Amino acid sequence: MTQHESSDAYSPLERAVLDYASALTRTPASADPELVRRLRTDLGDKALVELTAAIAWENHRARFNRAFDVAAQGYSEGACCALPQAGPAARPGGGSD
């Protein structure tokens, strides 16, 4: 199970979008037809096409950069920060499960 699947930070629709992005990022890229149907219902055809195009474009860029060993150039340095992996103490209310 991935973090987004168990996190309270995401709505069910957001989790579905993340599942879809994950599915299209794997090799081979393949999304569950039921997931696609749900997203089509929840988002509509135009938004699903836009989402799919954004995911495909980012996959294209990532694979292109990997092929040529392109490293980060520092353009966004300091503009964002990675969130630490949540542990039991980071959960609302603290403590363990």
C-alpha positions in Angstrom: 0.0 0.0 0.0 1.3 3.5 -0.9 1.1 6.5 1.3 -1.7 8.1 -0.6 -3.9 5.1 -0.3 -3.8 5.2 3.5 -3.5 9.0 4.1 -6.4 11.1 5.4 -4.9 14.0 3.5 -6.6 13.0 0.2 -10.2 12.7 -0.9 -11.4 9.6 -2.6 -11.2 11.4 -6.0 -7.7 12.6 -5.3 -6.6 9.0 -4.4 -8.2 7.8 -7.7 -6.2 10.4 -9.7 -3.0 9.3 -7.9 -3.8 5.7 -8.6 -4.3 6.6 -12.3 -1.0 8.5 -12.5 0.8 5.5 -10.9 -0.8 3.1 -13.3 0.3 5.2 -16.3 3.8 5.6 -15.0 4.4 1.8 -14.7 5.9 -0.2 -17.5 3.8 -1.2 -19.3 1.4 1.6 -18.7 -2.0 0.1 -18.0 -4.9 1.5 -16.0 -7.8 -0.6 -14.6 -10.9 0.0 -16.8 -13.0 0.4 -13.7 -10.7 3.2 -12.5 -10.9 4.9 -15.9 -14.7 4.6 -15.8 -14.8 6.2 -12.4 -12.6 9.1 -13.4 -14.6 9.6 -16.6 -17.7 9.8 -14.5 -16.2 12.1 -11.8 -14.1 14.3 -14.0 -15.8 14.2 -17.4 -14.2 13.3 -20.7 -12.4 16.6 -21.3 -10.7 16.7 -17.8 -9.8 13.0 -18.1 -8.1 13.7 -21.5 -6.2 16.7 -19.9 -5.2 14.7 -16.9 -4.0 11.8 -19.1 -2.0 14.2 -21.3 -0.3 15.8 -18.3 0.7 12.4 -16.9 2.0 11.3 -20.3 4.0 14.5 -20.8 5.6 14.2 -17.4 6.4 10.5 -18.1 7.9 11.5 -21.4 10.1 14.2 -19.8 11.2 12.0 -17.0 12.2 9.2 -19.4 14.0 11.5 -21.8 15.9 13.1 -18.9 16.8 9.6 -17.6 18.1 8.5 -21.0 20.5 11.5 -21.1 21.3 11.5 -17.4 20.0 15.0 -17.0 20.3 16.1 -13.4 18.3 18.8 -11.6 19.5 22.3 -12.6 18.6 24.1 -9.4 15.9 26.3 -10.9 13.4 25.5 -8.2 15.9 25.2 -5.3 14.3 26.6 -2.2 10.9 27.0 -4.0 9.6 23.8 -2.5 10.6 21.2 0.0 9.9 17.5 0.2 7.6 16.4 3.0 9.2 13.9 5.5 7.7 10.4 5.5 5.0 10.3 8.0 5.5 8.1 11.0 3.2 7.3 14.0 4.2 10.6 15.8 3.3 12.6 12.7 -0.2 11.3 12.6 -3.1 13.4 14.0 -3.3 12.6 17.7 0.2 11.2 17.6 0.9 7.7 19.0 0.7 4.4 17.1 -2.1 2.5 15.4 
